[in-house]
Amino acid sequence: MTKGPQNIAASSQVQNFSERWSLPILLVGVFCTALSPILVRLSEVGPIATAVNRMALPLPLFFLLLWLHPKNRKAVSTISQRDIWILVLSGVFFAGDLAFWNWSILLTSVANATILANTTPVIVVLAGWLLFREKVRFQFIIGLGLALGGVSVMMTESFVASAGNFTGDILGMVTAWWYAAYILAIARVRKRVSTIATMAIGGLIATIILWALAALLEGNVWPETTKGWTIALALAFGVQVGGQTLIALSLAHIPAGLGSMLLFLQPVIAAAFARVLFGESLSIWQLIGAIAIIAGIETSRRSNHKPVTRIIGPT
């Protein structure tokens, strides 16, 4: 069935708008996603329950979009058993990503948790080399060295500060591995399964796992006050739906290099809010470590031009 003139015109207007305003759209998306660790810290429920709020509340929207769009409904009915298992795995990996990251945010500084979790692109390329024998350039080795050096500096500073901070840093690094596994899983299935189907099915699996963990370890899953629900809704629709959607929309019209560098504003914005709200600040060595990590990630990303390595961070 061909599109009518009105549908074509509407689609063209949306594309022209997103192309013309792609940079402001990206910046708004980055700002929204950068609020994620701040909202996690302010949440009145536990870290895993907070992840449940973020994942469960948007699910009806994703499944509604899946049901309303005939193309998406048809695509879901033709998903192979192998792809279903990959989507299930993606949900498992994303549940691990959010559980460990939210936990790390409560134990270490917002800046450390965010920056360490954003080492995902380096891990994705490394895993691609180890698991799928993808070629790695010498430039990646340089980037890996820079990133690992920065990680060592930041974690050494946390170890000196307190055992809790060091544990939080470890959880931040574990987060990066969970998200890297999620990205590798999605990369294997994304060409055959739509974005909405991926978000709906993978999100459902992640929600079930997180809900079970939250009920077992934390008890109460849902907020009990207006403030708590405001934070939960902001995470669900401001970060999970709005922020990620705006970023995806804008990156279709922005060069990959510029887009990836602007995404590095996420930990900067998060650190700025943490300083104002929680009195957190970076020492000179933590700042040096953060700069080394960001430089290493960008160097390693540029060494490999595959789209999967352009994903930045678990936000």
ABEGO torsion letter per residue (X at the ends): XBBBAAAAAAAAAAAAAAAAAAAAAAAAAAAAAAAAAAAAAABABBAAAAAAAAAAAAAAAAAAAAAABAAAAAAAAABBAAAAAAAAAAAAAAAAAAAAAAAAAAABBAAAAAAAAAAAAAAAAAAAAAAAGBBBBAAAAAAAAAAAAAAAAAAAAAAAABAAAAAAAAAAAAAAAAAAAAAAAAAAAAAABBAAAAAAAAAAAAAAAAAAAAAAAAGBABBABAAAAAAAAAAAAAAAAAAAAAAAAAAAABBAAAAAAAAAAAAAAAAAAAAAAAGBBBBAAAAAAAAAAAAAAAAAAAABABAAAABBEAX
